[in-house]
Each structure stands twice: as C-alpha cells, then as structure tokens.
C-alpha cells in the first residue's frame, strides 16, 4: 500500500480516502459514518469497514482491486450466505446532507437470461449473480463494482507494480472528483439491499424502490409480446406482417413519451416502458439482420416465455 498512498495523495490533493470511510480535508476533518441494511433473515448481509468479516473479504479481492479500492470509498461487500443464487438485486445509497436533505442513488443488477428461464452454470466470470457463500464489492463511485470474492478462504497476496499503475490511472477518469462531489456536505451514508430475487423466483427485501414491480413488469412485457408473436405465427401470419405491426406499436409507445420510470412509477408506466424497450431491441435486431424470418427465429430461440422465473414475494 506504500505506493498507493503517495499516488492517491498526489491525484486528489484535498481528499485522502481511507479504508472503510472518507476522510475529507475541510476546515475540520470528518469521517463519514457508513450504515448498512441487509436482509439477514434470508442470508443476505452487507459488510462494512469495522465488521468482523470486512478485512477477510478485502484480502480476497484481486490484486488490482486491493490496490484501487482505497480510492473507491465508500464501499461495501454484499454477502450471500444462503444456499441458492441471487440473480437480481437492487442497492440503495442514501446520503444524508448537512442541511437535512437526503440524496439517493439506486443501482439495479439483474441477469436477464436467468430471469427468462435460461440455464447457466456457475461462472466466476459472471459479474452479477451472487453465488452461495460469495460476496461482491460495491462502491458509491461504481468503479470496480461487482468483483466477486469468497466468503470462506482468506488469501493475502503481494501487491504488484502493475496494479499500482492502475490506481494512478483512476485519477484521469474523473471518478475521484465525482466521488468528492457526491459526498460534499454529507453527514452519513446508508447502504441498503432494497430487494433480491433468488433463482427460484422468490423475492425478499423492503422494496422501497419498486424493484419487484420493475422486474415483474419487464417479464410480463417480454412474455406478452412473445406469446403474441407465437400465436400469430400459429395463425400463419407472415414474419413481415408481424414485425410491421410491432413497429407500429413501438411508434405508439414512443408517442407516449415514456421516460425512464421513477422509483414510484405506476405499473402501467413500467409495463409500457419495458414493452417499448423490448420492441426497440427486436427492431434493432431486424435492421441488422435484414431478414424478417431469421429475426423472429433468433429472438424466439433466446426467449422462452413459458420458462420465465415465476416471482413470489416472501415476508
């Protein structure tokens, strides 16, 4: 860590970011408290600096992340102690400002292929799924998010000059300044796991961001469109006519000026938004392939609505 302290100090000058909190050099140094709300009753926890497992998880990070994570504050580990995979989840960062207001950042992660029933093996290269007895790193800045670490073994390794160089390059991306701006006038930060979907479709969490409704609307929009296509193909309607009708529907949805839905969006708005997005993806594929029959065959090969994960909320 000896080279990192020098490189980060030079890069940010006014701010020294230390493990587990942000030390901001104002007129008086302030260490920001970092609170965490996991879903421990379902085996999902958030590990922060100072907790028993933090250092062990940190030591299991890849070398370059061990080097760079000191510039990514605040950061946490989301840990899955359950015996089944988590295939979608939402993290909520609430920054309490010194004027009493709260700035909220919501990040959502999901494996679309698993939500529509595709089979997938445990691949360590995957950067979303929370496998049993693993954890992933998440930071306010978003840099190096989703790095997977084991929750069982501890492997402290030497740090390389190459990873030190990677840290020095972070200052050029603007992420350091972005993080400084985000925590400006911040009194404390709370990180919450707002919702999680296990591979069997069970949903857990407080769901303050309507994460469950978003995933449900996305699945239904996809499933309804695909079932319509299958039904029309069974009626011997041509692929060209089907895609023409879908293009007309897409244009109608665009005329509604459906913007990215806010956290409290109505189910109807969520459904329209995800319908439009699915249709846009399909029509973009059509423009690239330039073959109506092949477009529908490829789309149907990757989307099997009858295999969609069936969502069910748990208390």
C-alpha positions in Angstrom: 0.0 0.0 0.0 3.1 2.3 0.3 2.9 3.4 -3.4 -0.8 3.9 -3.3 -0.9 6.5 -0.5 1.5 8.6 -2.5 -0.3 8.3 -5.8 -3.7 9.0 -4.4 -2.5 11.9 -2.3 -1.0 13.5 -5.5 -4.1 12.7 -7.5 -6.7 14.2 -5.3 -4.8 16.6 -3.1 -7.6 17.8 -1.0 -9.0 14.4 -0.1 -7.4 11.4 1.5 -9.7 8.3 1.1 -9.0 5.7 3.7 -10.3 2.1 4.2 -13.9 2.0 5.2 -14.7 5.7 5.3 -13.9 9.1 3.6 -11.7 11.5 5.4 -12.4 14.9 3.9 -9.9 17.6 4.4 -12.1 20.6 5.1 -11.6 23.1 7.9 -12.1 20.1 10.2 -11.6 16.5 9.2 -14.8 14.5 9.1 -15.1 10.7 9.0 -18.4 9.7 7.4 -20.3 7.0 9.2 -21.4 4.2 6.9 -24.5 2.3 7.9 -25.8 -0.9 6.2 -29.1 -2.6 5.9 -29.0 -6.1 4.5 -31.7 -8.9 4.6 -30.0 -11.2 7.1 -33.1 -13.3 7.7 -32.7 -14.6 4.2 -28.9 -14.9 4.3 -28.0 -11.6 2.6 -25.8 -9.2 4.5 -23.8 -6.1 3.8 -20.3 -6.0 5.3 -18.8 -2.6 6.1 -15.4 -1.5 7.5 -15.0 -2.4 11.1 -17.2 -5.5 10.9 -15.6 -8.9 11.6 -15.6 -10.2 8.0 -14.5 -7.0 6.3 -10.7 -7.5 6.3 -11.0 -11.1 5.3 -13.2 -10.3 2.3 -10.9 -7.4 1.4 -7.9 -9.7 1.4 -9.7 -12.0 -1.1 -10.1 -9.2 -3.7 -8.0 -9.4 -6.9 -4.6 -7.6 -6.6 -5.6 -4.6 -8.7 -8.8 -4.1 -6.7 -6.9 -4.3 -3.4 -4.8 -1.5 -4.7 -7.5 0.6 -6.1 -10.3 0.2 -3.6 -8.7 2.8 -1.3 -9.8 5.3 -3.9 -13.4 4.0 -4.2 -14.8 5.0 -0.8 -17.3 4.4 0.5 -17.5 0.7 -0.5 -19.2 -2.4 1.0 -19.4 -6.1 0.4 -22.8 -7.7 -0.3 -22.6 -11.3 1.0 -24.8 -14.3 0.1 -24.8 -16.8 2.9 -27.8 -18.7 1.5 -27.7 -21.9 -0.4 -29.1 -20.6 -3.7 -28.1 -18.0 -6.2 -29.3 -14.4 -6.3 -30.0 -13.4 -9.9 -31.3 -9.9 -9.4 -31.0 -7.2 -6.7 -31.1 -3.5 -6.0 -28.8 -1.4 -3.9 -29.8 1.9 -2.5 -27.3 4.5 -1.3 -28.8 7.3 0.8 -26.5 10.3 1.5 -27.7 12.4 4.5 -26.7 16.0 3.8 -25.8 18.6 6.5 -29.0 20.6 5.6 -31.2 17.5 6.5 -31.9 16.5 2.9 -31.2 13.0 1.5 -29.6 12.3 -1.9 -30.5 8.8 -3.1 -28.7 6.7 -5.7 -30.3 3.4 -6.8 -28.4 0.8 -8.7 -30.1 -2.3 -10.1 -28.4 -5.5 -11.2 -30.1 -8.5 -13.0 -29.2 -11.4 -15.1 -31.9 -11.2 -17.9 -31.1 -14.7 -19.2 -31.8 -16.3 -15.9 -35.0 -14.3 -15.3 -36.4 -15.7 -18.6 -35.5 -19.3 -17.6 -32.2 -19.9 -19.4 -29.8 -22.4 -17.8 -26.5 -21.0 -16.7 -23.6 -22.7 -14.9 -21.6 -21.1 -12.0 -19.2 -19.0 -14.0 -16.7 -17.0 -12.0 -16.5 -14.6 -14.9 -20.1 -13.5 -14.3 -20.3 -10.1 -12.7 -23.8 -10.0 -11.4 -25.0 -13.3 -9.8 -24.5 -13.6 -6.1 -23.5 -17.3 -5.8 -23.9 -19.1 -2.5 -21.2 -18.3 0.0 -19.6 -15.5 -2.0 -19.6 -11.7 -1.8 -19.3 -8.8 -4.2 -17.8 -5.4 -3.8 -19.9 -2.3 -4.4 -18.9 1.4 -4.1 -20.6 4.7 -4.3 -18.5 5.7 -7.4 -19.3 2.4 -9.2 -15.7 1.8 -10.1 -14.6 -1.9 -9.8 -18.1 -2.8 -8.7 -19.3 -6.5 -8.6 -15.9 -8.0 -8.0 -16.6 -11.5 -6.6 -14.8 -12.8 -3.5 -15.0 -16.0 -1.5 -16.6 -15.8 2.0 -14.6 -18.8 3.2 -10.9 -18.6 2.4 -8.5 -15.8 3.1 -5.7 -15.3 0.6 -3.5 -12.3 1.4 -1.2 -11.6 -1.6 1.6 -9.3 -2.5 0.7 -6.2 -4.5 2.2 -5.6 -7.9 3.6 -2.5 -9.5 1.2 -3.0 -12.4 -1.8 -2.7 -10.1 -0.2 0.5 -8.6 -0.1 1.9 -12.1 -3.8 1.1 -12.5 -4.6 3.1 -9.4 -2.6 6.1 -10.7 -4.8 6.0 -13.8 -8.0 6.3 -11.9 -7.4 10.0 -11.3 -7.6 10.6 -15.0 -11.1 9.2 -15.3 -12.7 11.9 -13.1 -14.0 9.3 -10.7 -12.2 10.7 -7.7 -13.6 14.2 -8.3 -17.0 12.7 -8.9 -16.9 10.9 -5.5 -15.7 14.0 -3.8 -18.6 16.0 -5.2 -21.1 13.3 -4.2 -20.0 13.3 -0.6 -19.8 17.0 -0.3 -21.8 18.2 2.7 -22.6 14.6 3.5 -23.1 13.7 7.2 -23.6 10.0 6.9 -24.3 7.3 4.3 -26.7 4.3 4.5 -26.4 1.4 2.0 -29.4 -0.9 1.8 -30.2 -4.1 -0.1 -33.6 -3.0 -1.2 -34.6 -6.2 -2.9 -33.2 -9.5 -4.1 -34.5 -12.3 -6.4 -33.3 -15.8 -5.8 -33.0 -18.3 -8.7 -36.3 -20.0 -7.7 -38.1 -16.6 -8.2 -38.6 -15.8 -4.5 -38.3 -12.0 -3.8 -37.1 -10.6 -0.5 -36.4 -7.1 0.8 -38.2 -3.9 1.8 -38.8 -3.0 -1.9 -38.9 0.8 -1.3 -37.8 1.4 -4.9 -40.4 -0.9 -6.5 -37.7 -3.3 -7.7 -40.1 -6.2 -7.6 -42.7 -4.3 -9.7 -40.0 -3.4 -12.2 -38.8 -6.9 -12.7 -42.4 -8.2 -12.9 -43.3 -5.6 -15.5 -40.3 -6.3 -17.6 -41.0 -10.1 -17.5 -44.7 -9.5 -18.4 -43.9 -7.1 -21.2 -41.5 -9.6 -22.8 -43.8 -12.6 -22.2 -46.9 -10.9 -23.6 -45.0 -9.8 -26.8 -43.5 -13.2 -27.4 -46.8 -15.0 -26.8 -48.5 -12.7 -29.3 -45.8 -13.5 -31.9 -46.1 -17.2 -31.3 -49.9 -17.0 -31.6 -49.8 -15.1 -34.8 -47.2 -17.5 -36.3 -49.6 -20.4 -35.4 -52.2 -18.5 -37.4 -49.8 -18.4 -40.4 -49.3 -14.7 -40.3 -46.1 -13.8 -42.1 -43.0 -12.6 -40.1 -43.0 -9.4 -42.2 -46.6 -8.5 -41.2 -45.9 -9.3 -37.5 -42.8 -7.1 -37.4 -44.6 -4.3 -39.2 -47.4 -4.4 -36.6 -44.8 -4.4 -33.8 -43.1 -1.4 -35.3 -46.4 0.5 -35.4 -46.9 -0.4 -31.7 -43.4 0.7 -30.9 -44.1 4.1 -32.5 -47.3 4.4 -30.5 -45.4 3.8 -27.3 -42.7 6.4 -28.3 -45.5 8.9 -28.8 -46.4 8.5 -25.1 -43.1 10.0 -24.2 -42.4 7.2 -21.8 -39.3 8.3 -19.9 -37.2 6.2 -17.5 -39.7 5.4 -14.8 -39.1 7.0 -11.3 -39.0 4.8 -8.2 -42.7 5.3 -7.6 -43.8 4.7 -11.2 -47.2 3.1 -11.8 -47.4 -0.5 -13.0 -48.9 0.7 -16.3 -46.0 3.1 -17.0 -43.4 0.4 -16.1 -45.2 -2.1 -18.5 -45.2 0.5 -21.3 -41.6 1.4 -20.7 -40.3 -2.2 -20.8 -42.6 -3.1 -23.8 -41.1 -0.2 -25.8 -37.6 -1.2 -24.8 -38.1 -4.9 -25.8 -39.7 -3.8 -29.1 -36.8 -1.4 -29.8 -34.3 -4.2 -29.3 -36.2 -6.5 -31.6 -36.5 -3.9 -34.3 -32.8 -3.0 -34.0 -32.0 -6.7 -34.5 -34.3 -6.7 -37.6 -32.4 -3.7 -39.0 -29.1 -5.5 -38.6 -30.2 -8.9 -39.9 -32.3 -7.6 -42.8 -34.4 -10.8 -42.7 -37.8 -11.0 -41.0 -38.0 -14.8 -40.7 -34.5 -15.1 -39.3 -35.1 -12.2 -36.8 -38.1 -13.9 -35.2 -36.3 -17.3 -35.1 -33.3 -15.8 -33.4 -35.4 -13.9 -30.9 -37.6 -16.9 -30.1 -34.5 -19.1 -29.6 -33.4 -16.8 -26.8 -36.7 -16.1 -25.2 -38.9 -18.9 -23.9 -41.8 -17.2 -22.0 -43.2 -20.4 -20.6 -39.9 -20.8 -18.8 -39.8 -17.4 -17.2 -38.9 -17.4 -13.5 -42.2 -17.0 -11.6 -41.8 -14.3 -9.0 -43.2 -14.6 -5.5 -42.7 -12.2 -2.6 -41.6 -13.5 0.7 -42.2 -11.7 4.0 
